[in-house]
């Protein structure tokens, strides 16, 4: 199989390896058709296992201990040491060949590294985690925010992400500038359209991170390449991962 990956276009060092998967190829069938990597979505576990093995073969790094139990928390787990942590929505490491991986299907996957490539992190940022501060928790793992590079992977786009006033107010209560990321819904007066990419950039800028790349995809509108929970309800998950090779 020839699996399609999205490779970040960012000025990370060559030995920092990173990608997002798409749903193309893979062994899953029906509503999960393609490279579903989520074991928690009621897909056939054997087929998910084959998908994960295929991904591991193609990226050439051991993924067996990389999968997180994501709960929309703000916990960023250090790898490989905190193996006893039951739930986390981010992973961080300084160890070569230890991959940080998050699964998404509309939520925002975020990759981080420093300029010399000695640290990497991956974060799953749904609106709750993003609002509550998971990006700030990830940035805090790095010594200097000015030294951090960020890539925003495929998430639901600003023309599709419908939210209520409660979500808008939750973000504005943390950061007044967040109002810039919401526009009134053109049909439903009780809803807003939110730009999750802009919300992430605003929160990163607030802690001194300005080198932010990516953010051009929409999982909701591109059913050929991406799983989308909001679009389909029952669906698979794509992965976004980052790791260090030896320098």
Secondary structure, 3 states (H helix, E strand, C coil): CCCCEECCCCCCCCCEEEEEECCCCCCECHHHCECCCCCCCCCCHHHHHHHHHHHHHHHCCCCCCCCCCCCCCCCEEECCCCCCCCCCCEEEECCCCCCEEEEECCCEEEEEEECCCCCEEEEEECHHHHHHCHHHHHHCCCCCHHHEEEEECCECCCCCCEEEHHHHHHHHHHCHHHHHHEEECCCCCCEEEECHHHHHHHHHHHCCCCEEEECCCECCCCCCCCCCHHHHCCCCCEEEEEEECCC
